[in-house]
Amino acid sequence: MYPLQFGSRLGGPLGGLATLLLLLVAFLVGRYVYRDANGRGMNGTLWGVLAGVAIFLGLVPGIVVLVVYLIVRD
C-alpha cells in the first residue's frame, strides 16, 4: 500500500498535516532558489518552479535539482 491510501495511519489528519508541511517546504525551497537565481541573473522563475515541484514530487528528485542548480549557478 502507498503511504497516503485509505486505511493507512498517515491518512486523515496526520496525512493532511504531512502534505501541508511538504507543500510549505517545497514553497520555501522554491522561493529561495527563485530569489538566488534572480540575484545571479539567471531565470529565477524556471529554477524556482523546478526546485519546488521536484521537492514536492520526492526527496531524491528535489536533491538532484538542488545539486544541479548549485553546480550551474557558480
N, C-alpha and C positions, 0 to 999 in steps of 0.2 A: 504494500500500500504506500501511496505517496503521503508525505507528512501532513498535508492540509486536507485530506479527504475526510468525508464524514466518518465518524466513529473513531477518529484519531484523537489523541489527547491534546493536540495543538489546534484542533478545530474549535470554534466557538470564540469566547473572549480572549483566550491566550493566542489563538491564531490571528485574530484581528489585531491584537497588540503587537505581535511579531511582525505582521505585514506593515503596520504603521511605522514601526521602528526601522524596518528595512527601507521604506519609502523615504523616511527622514534622512537616513544615512546616504542613500542614493542622491537625494537632492543636495545635501551638503557637499558631497564629493563633486558632483557636477558643477555646483556653484563655485567651489574652489578652483577647479580646473578651468572653468569659463573665465573667471577673473584673472587667473595667472596667464592663460593663453592670450587674452586681450592685452594684458600688460606687456607681453613679449611680441606683439604684432602678429600673432597667429589668428586663425579662425576660431575664436572663442566659442561661438555657438556650436560648431561642429564637434569640437573636443568636449565641451561641457555636456551636450546631449549624449554623445557616445559614451562618456565615462558614467554618467548617471544611469543610462539604460543598461550598460554592462554590469554595473554593481547590482542593479535590481534583478537581472537575469541570473546572477550567480556569483559566488566568490571568485572562482577561477577566471571567468571572462573579465570581471572587474579588475583583478590584479594584472591580467595580461594587458588590458587597455591602459592602466596607470603606468605600468613599466614602459610600454611603448611611448606613451606621452612624455614620460620623464627622460627617455633617451632622445626623442625628437626635439624636445624644447631647448636642449643645450646647443 
